[in-house]
Amino acid sequence: MLMHQLEVFVQVAEQKSFSKAAENLFLSQSTVSTHVSNFEKHLDRKLFDRLGRQVVLTTDGERLYPRAKEIIALKDKALWEMKDWSNKISGHLNLAASTVPAQYAMPFLLTKFLKNYPGIKFSLEQSSSEKVAEKLLKGKAELGMLGGQYHKEQLMFIPFAEEKLVLITPAGLKLNNQISISDLSGHPFLFRKADSGTQANLEKMLNKAGIALSQLRVIGYFDSLGTLKESVKEGLGISIISAIAAVDYVKNGFINAYELKELPKTRTFYFSYHRKRTLSPLAEAFINSSQELSTILLTKYKI
């Protein structure tokens, strides 16, 4: 029971929330609260201060946290090393991913991974690339996948797959492939918000080509990639998005996709984690499994 209480303690400490820790552990919030309370009684120490909805570590909790992490990491390593002869492995993957990887890569990668390790549970949180990086910095996720490099001095980045950005237009708007963006200045553009990895990459690419965003007729920004695609389909404007994200609408004839002269052939998706964090064997195995599948994934979403 003490090991399980340590795991609950670490989750609450990292999530700063009993409810979020409960979600990650697949437990009820009352069960998490009971584990923490019993652990505090066992240690005769208060580990958390409850400040309204926020939970913060006490001085004793801060001292215990790094040791608890070491103990759990050692347990995970021991169990992983025994998997070959015990034929049994369990654990929890705490993942965060930006929009395109979360919607188009993670379902495929997790399905393949869990076929090999059916005892694994996972949580996957989707947000913008910038927010994924922030979650990794704050310890709210162990491993992230995103389309841009943020906080490079604190986070490690492992290249996962190369893909490209494409211009998308309504089905009724036909253009020549390899068109120049300078030929599109009269068209209304729709974009993702600035904290999107796709948008950040796009703006860097345009700047490198000597094109400022202000030169384009931008009429709207979206949080949702799905809403942006649907808006292009309906004729509201044109956009530049990940080719992986465009494939389903292109194959259904809802939109057209074109390469732009100014855009490079590829951009990179990365796995990322905190430099000061030792990855669990489970996270390392997921990265290795995913990298072996990257070519299959890109073929699956090729336009």
Buried (B, 14 or more C-beta within 10 A) or exposed (E): EEEEBBBBBBBBBBBBBBBBBBBBBEBEBEBBBBBBEBBBEEBEBEBBEEEEEEBEBBEBBEEBBEEBBEBBBEBBBEBBEEBEEEEEBEBBBBBBBBBBBBBBBBEBBBEBBBEEBEEBEBBBBBBBBBBBBBBBBEBBBBBBBBBBBBBEEEBBBEEBBEBBBBBBBBBEBEBEEEBEBBEBEEBBBBBBEEBBBBBBBBBEBBEEBEBEBEEBEBEBBBEEBEEBBBBBBEEBBBBBBBBBBBBEBBEEEBBBBBBBEBBEEEBBBBBBBBEEBEBBBBBBBBBEBBBEBBEEBBEEBEE
